[in-house]
Amino acid sequence: MKRIYTIEDACIGCHLCEVGCVTEHSLSKDPVKAFLHEPERPISRCTVEELHGGIISLSTTCRHCDEPDCLRACISGAIQKNAEGVVRIDTEQCVGCWSCVMACPYGAIQRNLKKKKANKCDLCPDRKSPACVDACPNRALVYREGSQK
Amino acid sequence: MNYVIVGNSVAAVGAIRAIRERDQQGNITVISREKHNVYGRPLISYLLGGLINEKRMAYLPDDFYAQNRINLLLASEVVGVDTKAKKVKLAGGDAIAYDKLLLATGGDPFIPPIEGMSGKDRIFTFTTWEDAAKLKGIAPDINRAVVIGGGLIGLKAAEGLNLLDKSVTVVELADRVLSSAFDRPAGKIVARKMKANGIDVITEDTVVRIEGDGAEISGVTLKSGDFIPCDTVVVAIGVRPAATFLKGSGIEVNRGIVVDATMQTSGKDIYAAGDVAEAADFFSGQKNPMPIWPDAYIQGDIAGAAMAGGTKEYAGGLAMNSIEFFKVSTISMGVTNPKDPAQYEIHTYQDIQNYQYRKVVLQDNLLVGAVLVGNVDRAGIFSGLIREKVDMTPFRESLLTPDFGFLQLSKEIRNRLFAPQGKVADNGRAARAAGH
């Protein structure tokens, strides 16, 4: 299946992947409205790590594992994997126990503390290519076929 | 091929998926003594406390059984296994033949004999949907409850009752709550939060007698001599593998059903997974029951794979818990409270006033345990590093920094973890991953 890969050497720590993610998961899908005017700003499902003042940076997100540890740890059944291999979370069903946060070795599940719901990358089901990938100015994020299903 | 699965919780789901991945044709029969489809068992405290409704107890959509063509026998109890005839015996007298059998019966609450217990109406356990429903049913009549046991089950029962505005006292024999999963500071933070929310927590004491006339409870007397008035008692001392039905079957049962790395028991074509199984520990390799939800799924998956002819091996159970009490998040994993601290390197950070605490435990330069209270974001990176046995020597100073992440590790490790074939925690599937 297609997954998102990070080319660390090309990442400049601009956080535009996060902006793209928040915008895509907002009501308006408009960055200004999403960040400044919507009552509940979504949280980003990708995480940009920075070290030494941003000299090294890396955007990490869900790997949609073949055998997802998050799914196995989920006590409510909110996390499921579809036939295409995409791991998604049903936030209605999520009880905010953070078992997925405990289990994901990539640290790729975010806590929405306001809503007490876990969030994760859903590979943007309404788009051809994930918003973070499209937002990356220098192709540090790549969406392509990897190994396994 | 006739697959029979006894038990209908998460280990069964892991097994069903693993079987169907490999065998679309075989018959799968699932037998459960409970009357519900698979449900999120740890959600019973949310149900009791009114945080979720009954609809959200469902762990999977109702069509899961039809989709996987499962012959589901609910409210049916297995009373024995005839390994020679390859049949399981049901309470009603029926027998069901198997080619491959999975025992995933979970745990039964342990109820020690307590003086004055017999004949009392309002003594409950708290491990099933039925238990939560019973407690919820009588909730309007509860004035004061005593919960015996300050482990996860007891504290969650106490929290559920507290959310219903019931007055609750927890009585714990150890010197702190959550003594098995958490260390002292984490247990203290949780106890402090519970007390702030009106739950009494009594430690280093136990209930010796339940008082009251006839079926009614008037209170409990503690070993210390103190008397706590109450009308309801919840016994939450722990669970024991539900394996008594195997007596006389010849299948090896120690504390739980003893299994090998493929989850096979001492009986041919008979497997066990989940809380009833006694499988190898991740660190020591010694066999122990490990009643933990994610582990039950993993064991079920491995057993199902083996039953359907696959080859997968269990990497060993890694204890981990994520529990929230009154909005304080806590995650613990691995070795959190070593008996002999001199053998370990321990780093901690604490800000008890703000319910923040962090602890990492290293042994021979490997991360072997962690406790996180408050900020638990990205805790799974730690569980991945434990499972992957990454040498922490160059990074040990960074482990407690609030933004600890992959950039603190070496580029080489990152390249491995984030490569298309990479995965920190593969639960013993390294050989397979290496094939790509």
Contacts between the chains, C-beta under 8 A, distances in Angstrom:
chain1	res1	chain2	res2	distance
A	3	B	420	7.4
A	5	B	418	7.2
A	5	B	420	6.8
A	6	B	418	6.1
A	8	B	411	7.2
A	8	B	414	6.7
A	8	B	415	7.9
A	8	B	418	7.9
A	47	B	378	7.7
A	47	B	405	7.5
A	49	B	403	7.3
A	49	B	405	4.3
A	49	B	406	6.2
A	49	B	407	4.6
A	50	B	407	7.1
A	51	B	407	4.2
A	51	B	408	7.1
A	56	B	407	5.6
A	57	B	407	7.5
A	58	B	406	6.2
A	58	B	407	5.8
A	58	B	414	7.1
A	60	B	405	7.6
A	60	B	406	6.3
A	60	B	418	7.4
A	63	B	418	7.9
A	63	B	423	7.0
A	65	B	423	6.2
A	67	B	301	7.3
A	67	B	426	7.7
A	67	B	427	7.0
A	67	B	429	7.1
A	69	B	294	7.1
A	69	B	380	7.1
A	69	B	383	7.9
A	69	B	425	5.7
A	69	B	427	7.6
A	70	B	380	7.9
A	72	B	14	7.3
A	72	B	294	4.8
A	72	B	297	4.1
A	72	B	298	5.9
A	72	B	301	7.7
A	73	B	293	6.7
A	73	B	294	3.9
A	73	B	297	7.7
A	73	B	322	7.7
A	75	B	40	4.8
A	75	B	41	7.5
A	75	B	42	4.4
A	75	B	43	6.4
A	75	B	293	5.5
A	76	B	40	4.6
A	76	B	43	6.1
A	76	B	56	7.1
A	76	B	59	7.0
A	77	B	40	6.1
A	77	B	58	6.9
A	77	B	59	3.8
A	77	B	60	5.3
A	93	B	56	6.2
A	95	B	40	7.9
A	95	B	43	6.5
A	95	B	46	5.7
A	95	B	51	7.2
A	95	B	52	6.4
A	95	B	56	7.7
A	96	B	324	7.2
A	97	B	42	7.3
A	97	B	322	5.8
A	97	B	323	7.4
A	97	B	324	6.4
A	98	B	322	4.7
A	98	B	324	6.9
A	98	B	329	5.7
A	98	B	331	6.8
A	98	B	376	5.8
A	98	B	379	7.7
A	99	B	293	7.1
A	99	B	294	7.0
A	99	B	322	4.5
A	100	B	380	7.8
A	101	B	322	6.8
A	101	B	331	7.3
A	101	B	376	6.0
A	101	B	377	6.8
A	101	B	378	7.1
A	101	B	379	5.6
A	101	B	380	6.1
A	102	B	320	5.7
A	102	B	321	7.7
A	102	B	322	4.1
A	102	B	331	4.7
A	102	B	333	6.9
A	102	B	376	7.3
A	102	B	379	5.0
A	102	B	380	5.8
A	102	B	383	6.5
A	103	B	294	5.8
A	103	B	320	7.3
A	103	B	380	5.3
A	103	B	383	6.3
A	104	B	380	3.8
A	104	B	384	7.9
A	105	B	380	5.4
A	105	B	381	6.6
A	105	B	383	6.4
A	105	B	384	2.6
A	105	B	385	7.8
A	105	B	387	7.1
A	105	B	388	7.5
A	105	B	417	7.8
A	105	B	423	7.0
A	105	B	424	3.4
A	105	B	425	4.3
A	106	B	380	7.1
A	106	B	381	7.4
A	106	B	384	7.2
A	106	B	417	7.5
A	106	B	424	6.9
A	107	B	377	7.5
A	107	B	378	3.2
A	107	B	379	7.8
A	107	B	380	5.6
A	107	B	381	4.4
A	107	B	405	6.5
A	107	B	406	7.6
A	109	B	380	7.3
A	110	B	377	7.6
A	111	B	329	8.0
A	111	B	376	7.7
A	111	B	377	6.1
A	146	B	420	3.8
A	146	B	421	7.7
A	147	B	420	5.1
A	147	B	421	5.1
A	147	B	436	4.2
A	148	B	421	7.7
A	148	B	436	6.6
